[in-house]
Amino acid sequence: MKAKTFFTGLSIGLFAGIATAIATAPQSGQQLRSTIARGTGTLKHQLTDIKNETNNVKHSITAFTGEAKNNIPKIINEMKDTIINFKKEIEPETAKLKQEIESLQNSISEIEKNLPQNRKSTRNSQ
């Protein structure tokens, strides 16, 4: 809903309410004018408060948007740097683990080769 539409509807409603109050008022003219003046004053203060709060929200959103535009790229770059540094730090360990895995695979292959020979020699000796 647009603010202009809202305030137009609010104004029309106020005028209709005032007109209805004047037409159906059980008060004297002086009392009615006094009541309307107090109501109008209260309404003006409330509208001023709403306007101030709306401006505060607008400024907060603008500030937040500006901070987000500045900070999000920084955070992304910091995350990229952290990932790159992490990869560099674990690279030696990764290479070491690869060598150990290869060594284990070679050992397993040798054991598998020697296993049939050991079975034959065990059977022959029995």
PAZAPA-4460 file (N, C-alpha, C; in steps of 0.05 Angstrom, whole numbers, plus 32768, in hexadecimal, padded with zeros to 4 digits):
% residues 126
    n_x    n_y    n_z   ca_x   ca_y   ca_z    c_x    c_y    c_z   seq   type   mol
   8011   7FE9   8000   8000   8000   8000   8012   8019   8000     1      M     A
   800C   802B   7FEF   801C   8044   7FED   8013   8057   8003     2      K     A
   8026   8067   800D   8021   807A   8022   800D   808F   801A     3      A     A
   800E   8098   8001   7FFC   80AC   7FF7   7FDF   80A2   7FF8     4      K     A
   7FDB   808A   7FEF   7FC0   807E   7FF0   7FB6   807B   800D     5      T     A
   7FC8   8073   801E   7FC1   806F   803A   7FB8   808A   8047     6      F     A
   7FC8   809F   8043   7FC2   80B8   804F   7FA9   80C6   8042     7      F     A
   7FA5   80C0   8029   7F8C   80CA   801C   7F74   80BD   8029     8      T     A
   7F75   80A3   802C   7F5F   8095   8039   7F5B   809E   8056     9      G     A
   7F71   80A3   8064   7F70   80AC   807F   7F63   80C7   8081    10      L     A
   7F6A   80D9   806F   7F5E   80F4   806E   7F41   80F3   8068    11      S     A
   7F39   80E4   8055   7F1C   80E1   804E   7F0D   80D6   8066    12      I     A
   7F18   80C2   8073   7F0B   80B7   808A   7F08   80CB   80A1    13      G     A
   7F1D   80DC   80A5   7F1B   80F0   80BA   7F06   8104   80B4    14      L     A
   7F05   810E   809B   7EF0   8122   8094   7ED5   8116   8097    15      F     A
   7ED1   80FD   808E   7EB7   80F0   8091   7EAF   80ED   80AE    16      A     A
   7EC3   80E6   80BE   7EBD   80E3   80DB   7EB6   80FD   80E8    17      G     A
   7EC4   8112   80E1   7EBE   812D   80EB   7EA2   8136   80E3    18      I     A
   7E9C   8132   80C9   7E81   8139   80BF   7E6B   812A   80CE    19      A     A
   7E70   8110   80D2   7E5C   8100   80E0   7E59   8109   80FD    20      T     A
   7E70   810F   810A   7E6F   8119   8125   7E60   8133   8128    21      A     A
   7E64   8145   8115   7E56   815F   8116   7E38   815B   8112    22      I     A
   7E31   8149   80FF   7E15   8145   80F9   7E06   8137   810F    23      A     A
   7E13   8125   811E   7E05   8115   8132   7E0D   811D   814E    24      T     A
   7E1B   8132   8152   7E26   813A   816C   7E10   8142   8180    25      A     A
   7E10   8137   8198   7DFD   8140   81AC   7E08   8158   81BC    26      P     A
   7E1F   8161   81B5   7E2C   8177   81C3   7E24   8192   81B7    27      Q     A
   7E29   81A7   81C6   7E25   81C2   81BC   7E3B   81C8   81A8    28      S     A
   7E38   81DD   8199   7E4C   81E4   8185   7E68   81E9   8192    29      G     A
   7E68   81F8   81A8   7E81   81FE   81B6   7E8F   81E5   81BF    30      Q     A
   7E80   81D3   81CC   7E8B   81BA   81D6   7E96   81A9   81BF    31      Q     A
   7E86   81A8   81A9   7E8E   8198   8192   7EA8   81A2   8186    32      L     A
   7EAA   81BD   8183   7EC2   81C9   8178   7EDA   81C3   818A    33      R     A
   7ED6   81C3   81A4   7EEC   81BD   81B7   7EF4   81A0   81B4    34      S     A
   7EE1   818E   81B2   7EE7   8172   81AF   7EF5   816C   8195    35      T     A
   7EEC   8179   817F   7EF9   8176   8165   7F16   8181   8166    36      I     A
   7F1A   8198   8173   7F34   81A4   8175   7F47   8191   8184    37      A     A
   7F3E   8186   819A   7F4F   8173   81A9   7F55   815A   8198    38      R     A
   7F41   8150   818B   7F45   8138   817A   7F58   813E   8163    39      G     A
   7F55   8156   8158   7F67   815D   8142   7F84   8160   814C    40      T     A
   7F87   816C   8163   7FA2   816F   816F   7FAF   8154   8174    41      G     A
   7F9F   8142   8180   7FA9   8127   8185   7FB0   8119   816B    42      T     A
   7F9F   811C   8157   7FA4   810F   813E   7FBD   811A   8131    43      L     A
   7FC1   8135   8132   7FDA   8141   8127   7FF2   8135   8135    44      K     A
   7FF1   8133   814F   8009   8127   815E   800E   810A   8155    45      H     A
   7FF8   80FB   8152   7FFB   80DF   814A   8007   80DD   812E    46      Q     A
   7FFD   80EE   811C   8007   80EE   8101   8025   80F6   8100    47      L     A
   802C   810A   8110   8048   8112   8112   8059   80FB   811C    48      T     A
   804F   80ED   8131   805E   80D6   813B   8061   80C1   8126    49      D     A
   804C   80BB   8117   804D   80A7   8102   8062   80B0   80EC    50      I     A
   8061   80C9   80E5   8074   80D3   80D1   8091   80D0   80DB    51      K     A
   8096   80D7   80F4   80B1   80D5   80FF   80BA   80B8   8100    52      N     A
   80A8   80A6   8108   80AF   8089   8109   80B4   807E   80ED    53      E     A
   80A4   8087   80DA   80A8   807F   80BE   80C3   8088   80B4    54      T     A
   80CB   80A1   80BA   80E5   80AB   80B2   80FC   809C   80BF    55      N     A
   80F8   8095   80D9   810C   8085   80E7   8110   8069   80DA    56      N     A
   80FA   805D   80D3   80FB   8043   80C6   8109   8046   80AA    57      V     A
   8102   805B   809C   810E   805F   8082   812C   8063   8084    58      K     A
   8135   8073   8098   8151   8077   809C   815F   805D   80A4    59      H     A
   8152   804E   80B5   815E   8034   80BE   8162   8021   80A6    60      S     A
   814D   8020   8095   814F   800E   807E   8165   8018   806B    61      I     A
   8167   8032   8067   817C   803D   8056   8198   8036   8061    62      T     A
   819B   803A   807B   81B5   8034   8088   81BB   8016   8086    63      A     A
   81A8   8005   808B   81AC   7FE8   8089   81B4   7FE0   806D    64      F     A
   81A6   7FEB   805A   81AC   7FE5   803E   81C8   7FED   8037    65      T     A
   81D0   8005   803F   81EC   800E   803A   8200   7FFC   8047    66      G     A
   81FB   7FF4   8060   820E   7FE3   806E   8210   7FC7   8060    67      E     A
   81F9   7FBD   8058   81F8   7FA3   804B   8208   7FA4   8031    68      A     A
   8204   7FBA   8021   8213   7FBC   8008   8231   7FBD   800D    69      K     A
   8239   7FCA   8022   8256   7FCC   8028   8261   7FB2   8034    70      N     A
   8252   7FA5   8046   825D   7F8F   8056   825B   7F74   8048    71      N     A
   8247   7F70   8038   8243   7F55   802B   825B   7F4F   8019    72      I     A
   8263   7F61   8008   827B   7F5A   7FF7   8294   7F55   8008    73      P     A
   8297   7F64   801E   82AE   7F5F   802F   82AD   7F43   803C    74      K     A
   8295   7F3C   8045   8292   7F22   8051   8298   7F0C   803D    75      I     A
   828E   7F0F   8025   8292   7EFA   8010   82B0   7EF8   800A    76      I     A
   82BE   7F0F   8008   82DB   7F0E   8002   82EA   7F01   8019    77      N     A
   82E2   7F07   8032   82EF   7EFB   8049   82EB   7EDD   8049    78      E     A
   82D3   7ED4   8042   82CD   7EB7   8041   82DE   7EAA   802B    79      M     A
   82E1   7EB7   8014   82F1   7EAC   7FFF   830E   7EA9   8008    80      K     A
   8319   7EBE   8015   8334   7EBD   801F   8338   7EA7   8034    81      D     A
   8324   7EA4   8045   8326   7E8F   805A   8326   7E74   804D    82      T     A
   8316   7E6F   8039   8316   7E55   802B   8330   7E50   801D    83      I     A
   833B   7E65   8010   8355   7E62   8002   836B   7E5B   8016    84      I     A
   836B   7E6A   802C   837F   7E65   8041   837C   7E49   804D    85      N     A
   8364   7E40   8051   835F   7E25   805B   8369   7E10   8048    86      F     A
   8364   7E14   802F   836E   7E01   801B   838C   7E00   801B    87      K     A
   8399   7E17   801D   83B6   7E18   801E   83C1   7E0A   8037    88      K     A
   83B3   7E0E   804D   83BD   7E02   8066   83BA   7DE3   8066    89      E     A
   83A5   7DD9   805A   83A1   7DBC   805B   83AE   7DAD   8043    90      I     A
   83BA   7DBC   8030   83C6   7DB0   8019   83DC   7D9C   8020    91      E     A
   83EF   7DA3   8032   8404   7D90   8039   83F8   7D77   8046    92      P     A
   83E5   7D7A   8057   83D8   7D63   8064   83CA   7D52   8050    93      E     A
   83BD   7D5E   803D   83AF   7D50   8028   83C3   7D3F   8018    94      T     A
   83D9   7D4B   8010   83ED   7D3C   8001   83F8   7D25   8012    95      A     A
   83FC   7D2A   802B   8407   7D15   803D   83F2   7CFE   803F    96      K     A
   83D9   7D04   8041   83C4   7CF0   8043   83C3   7CE0   8029    97      L     A
   83C6   7CED   8012   83C5   7CDF   7FF9   83DC   7CCB   7FF7    98      K     A
   83F4   7CD3   8000   840B   7CC1   7FFF   8406   7CA9   8012    99      Q     A
   83FB   7CAE   8029   83F6   7C98   803B   83E1   7C85   8030   100      E     A
   83CD   7C90   8022   83B9   7C7F   8016   83C5   7C6D   8000   101      I     A
   83D6   7C7A   7FF0   83E4   7C6B   7FDB   83F5   7C55   7FE7   102      E     A
   8403   7C5B   7FFC   8414   7C48   800A   8403   7C31   8014   103      S     A
   83ED   7C37   8020   83DB   7C22   802A   83D0   7C10   8013   104      L     A
   83C9   7C1D   7FFD   83BF   7C0E   7FE6   83D5   7BFB   7FDB   105      Q     A
   83EE   7C05   7FDA   8404   7BF5   7FD1   8408   7BDD   7FE4   106      N     A
   8407   7BE3   7FFD   840A   7BCD   8011   83F5   7BB8   800E   107      S     A
   83DC   7BC1   800A   83C6   7BAE   8007   83CA   7B9E   7FEE   108      I     A
   83D3   7BAB   7FD9   83D9   7B9C   7FC0   83EE   7B87   7FC4   109      S     A
   8403   7B8D   7FD2   8418   7B7A   7FD7   840E   7B63   7FE8   110      E     A
   83FE   7B69   7FFC   83F3   7B54   800E   83E1   7B42   7FFD   111      I     A
   83D1   7B4E   7FEB   83C0   7B3D   7FDB   83D0   7B2B   7FC8   112      E     A
   83E7   7B35   7FBE   83F8   7B25   7FAD   8404   7B0E   7FBC   113      K     A
   840D   7B13   7FD4   841B   7AFF   7FE4   8408   7AEC   7FF2   114      N     A
   83EF   7AF3   7FF4   83DC   7AE2   8002   83D8   7AC7   7FF4   115      L     A
   83D5   7AC5   7FDA   83D2   7AAB   7FCD   83EB   7A9A   7FD0   116      P     A
   8403   7AA7   7FCF   841C   7A98   7FD3   841E   7A8C   7FEF   117      Q     A
   8415   7A9C   8002   8416   7A92   801E   8403   7A7B   8022   118      N     A
   83EC   7A7C   8015   83D8   7A67   8018   83E3   7A4D   800C   119      R     A
   83F0   7A4F   7FF5   83FB   7A37   7FE8   8411   7A2B   7FF9   120      K     A
   8422   7A3C   8004   8438   7A31   8014   842E   7A25   802E   121      S     A
   8419   7A2F   8039   840C   7A25   8051   83FF   7A0A   804B   122      T     A
   83F2   7A07   8034   83E6   79EE   802D   83FB   79D8   8027   123      R     A
   8410   79E0   801A   8425   79CC   8013   8433   79C2   802C   124      N     A
   8436   79D2   8040   8444   79CA   8058   8433   79B8   806A   125      S     A
   8419   79B7   8065   8407   79A7   8076   8407   798B   806D   126      Q     A
***
